Amino acid sequence: MKKFRIFLLMAVLIAVLIPITASAGGVFYCSTSVSSGGSGTYGRPWACSTDDQLDYVIDDVICEDYYGGYLYRIFPDSYRYMVITWYNYVDCRVTYTADYAGYPPYSGVEVPTPYIIGAVALVGAGMLAAGLIWRKKRAVA
């Protein structure tokens, strides 16, 4: 019965680490240093080095395919944050713009979620094993 409780406790602790919600694909990136292509992610931003490319990204991609979202336009030493709001099939526009120095948020080193979950589970299992060993040694003494 104790093993079942320990297993149940470990399952609950691991289940808490799994995200319940997934973020919708509403955060996009475009870069002024990219001349063409890209997928809209930080690693492969869309090209928006000219105003025509930026208009294409906003009107033809974000508005038509994703019905609005958040766009980070990355410059060499700063970035511009834009909120693109979709009202209906005719009206989709930039409703907020702000310029910031540095790099966009959450654009640092990305550690894959399975590695994080595995590391936390490994530390938890190690602490559980250490507790069981300590309990046995204490019971013997």
Buried (B, 14 or more C-beta within 10 A) or exposed (E): EEEEEEEEEBEEBBEEEEEEEEEEEBBBBBBBEBEEEBEBEBEEBBBBBEEEBBEBBBEEBBBEEBBBBBBBBBEEEEBBBBBBBBEEEEEBEBEEEEEEEEBBEEBEEEEEEEEEBEEBBEEBEEEBEEEEEEEEEEEEE
